[in-house]
């Protein structure tokens, strides 16, 4: 039984509330955190969509619901399914969850569905719209979605790239762990698109472990804030000492001068 904390589905709020960009990023982070908790329990949700997140804007509380078709990670298998009896919500399911990819479903199917949810949250619509189940299946498997920022210019390009990475057709091209996804989402807050965003500290180091999206987010923040990181001065060649090639020449000269038995 789910506690009543005065929440409505995120699907409801997406149609009744005009979320700011910062609020959308905050919701995205918490949805990813919910999914992280589910996956840590070795469970695949298999029906991630806005209707299965409930949100109370007054308390700013978000929770994930509806585990009716969820399964343990080790029990999922490949099976060809009819589009009329697919598990999950057809508008949001991953290519492999359609049963037509000849591969097992793992936790990365939830990342795809989360990506579709974020697409709708940031753009205001889904990338694929059709009343024909077979056409929707084809779209998920083969048709490339338009970038979110192409449909809504208010979506930052790095955030658009993040969403496209989530909804990649091949699971190996999506995020492979919740930590990388959460790192990129949290890094999205450093983009100073308006005064509500935190500015990047001057000279802040780029994280050692980063994805391509992280790097783009970081670079976008630097460019927007017009930050120029200090560059180390190039040392003089005399300070570096002899190079490897110079040492090799010196060694050869010593070899040439070495006395022989005939001397």
N, C-alpha and C positions, 0 to 999 in steps of 0.2 A: 504494500500500500504506500502511495506517495503522499508525503505531507503536503498540506495546503499552505503555501507561503504567499498566496495572492498573486500568482504568476499566470501569464498567458504565454502561448507558444511564440517563439521568435518569428514564425510565419505571420502571426497576427500583428506583432509590433512592426514588422517590416512594411506592412500595409497601412499602419496607423501612426507611425512615428518617424520623423525626419532625423535620422541619426547623423551626427557630425562625423567627420573622418576619424577624429580621435576616438569617438565612441565605437565606431566600427572596428578599429584596431583593437580596442580593449575587449570587445566581445569576441573577436577572433582569437585572441590570446586565451581567453577563458574556455572557449570551445575546444581549443587544442589541449588545454590542461585537463579538461574532462575526458577527452579521448586518450590522453596519456595514462590516466588512472585506469581506464577500462582495459587498455592494452597491457598494462603492468600486471593485471589479473589474468593474462593469457586468454582474453575474450575478444572476439571480433563482433562488433555491433551489427554491421551489415545493413543498417537502415538510417545512416546519418543524413539528416535533412532538417530544414528550419522548423518543421512541425515537431521534431523530437528534441528540441531544446526549449526549455521553458524559462521565462525571464520576467523578473519584477523590477521595473525601472526605478521604483521608489526606494527599494533597498539595494538596488544594483546587484541582484543575485541571479545567477544563471545556473541551471542544472540540466543534465542529460537524462532522457527517459526512454521508455519503450524498448525493452530487451527481449521482446517476444520471439524474434528470429535470430538472436545472437547465438554464437556457438563458440566452443573452445577452439583455440588455434590448432591443436593437434587433430581435431576431428573433421576438419573441412576437407572436402575432396572434389575432384573434377566431375562434373555431370552436365550433360546437355539438357537445357531446359527450354520449354516453350515460353515465348515472350508474354503470354497471357497468364502464366503461373509463376513468374519470377519472384524470388524473395527480394524484398526491398522495394523502394519507390523508384519506378523506372526513370524518372527525370534525373535521378541523382546517382544511379548505380554505376559501378565501374565496368569497363569492358570485360574483364575476367568474370565478373559476377553475372554477366548475361549467359554464361555457360557455353560461349562460342569461341573461346580463345584457347581451348585445349590446355588449360593450366589451372592449377589449384588456386583457391582464393585464400589470401592471407591478410594480415592486418593492414596492408597497404591499400586494400579496397576501401577502407574507411577514410584514408587520406584523400582518395579521389572524390568521395561523396562530400567530405568536408570542403574540398576545393570548389565543388559545385555550389555548396551552401554559401561560401564566401563570395563566389562570383555573383550570386543573386543579391547578397548583402551590399556589395560595393557598386554593382552596376544597376541594380533594380530589376533585372530580368535574368533568365537562364540563357546559356549560349545556344541551346537547342529547344525548339518549340514545334511540336507536332502532335496530332491526335492519333497517329498511326504507330502502334507499338513497334512494329518491325523497322520503321524509319528511325525511331528513337534508338533502337538497338544499333542500327547501322551508324548513326551519328556518334554514339559513344565509342564504337570500334574504329571507325575510319575517318570521320570528318573532323578537321582541325577547328577548334573554337576561335572566334575572333578575340584578340586581346582585350581585356576589360577596359584598358585606357582608350581603346579605339571607339568603344561605345559610350564611355563616360569619361570625358577629359579631366574630370576632377579626381580620378583615380591616379595616384602617382605611378609612374612606370615601374619602379622597383616592386611595389605591391602587386601590380599587374603581373610581373614576372613570377612572383611568389605563387600566385593563384594558378598560373599556367603550369608551373612545376608540379603543383598538387594534382592537376587533372591531366597529366601526361598519360598517353595511351598505354605505355609499357610501365609496369610497376617499378622496374629498376631505374627509371628516369624520374620517379617521384622522390619525395623525402623518404629516407630509410630509417629514420628514428624520430621520436617526438622532440628530442633535444635540439636537433637542427632546425626543425620547424619553429619551435618556440624561440630559439635564438634569433631567427630572422624576423619573426613577428615583433619581438621586443625591440630589435634594432630598428624597426620601422618607426618607433617613437622619436628617434633622433633626427628625422627629417624635418627641418624647420620650415614647414609650409606656411605656418602662421605663428602668431605670438604665443599660442598655447603650447607649442612644442618646445622641448628642451634643445638648446643649441649644443653642438658638438664641442667639447672642450678643445682648446687649441693644443695641437700636438698629441691628441689622444691616439694611442697605438691601435692599429688594426688588429683584431683578434687573430691569434695564431691559427686556430681551427675555424674555418669559415667555409661556407658554400659560395657558389657563384652569386646567388641572390644576396647573401650577406655583403659581399664585396660591392655589389651595385648599390645597395642601400647606403653603405658607408660612404662610397664615392659621391652619391647624390647629396648626402648631407654636407659633405665637404664643399661641393660646388655651390649648393644653395647658400651656405653660410660664407662663401668666398674665403675659405680657410686655406692658407698656404702653410703646409707643415715645414718646419726647418729642415734644411738639407745639410748633411755633414760636409764640411769642406774636403775637397779632394787633396790627399796628402801629396807632398812633393815626391818626385821619383827618388831623390837622394835619401829621403826619410825611410823609404820602403826597403832600402838595401838592395843587394844584387838579386835579380830575378832568377828563375829556375834556368832559363837559357844562358844567362851570364855565368851562373855557377857551373853549368855544363862545359862552357868554353874554357873557363878557368881550370877545370879538372883535366880537360884534354891537354891543355898547355903543360900542366904539371906532369901528365903522363909522358908527354913528348920530351920533357927535360930529365926524366928518370934515367940514371946511369945504368948501363948494361954491363955484362960480364966482360965484354971485349974492352970496355974502358979500363 
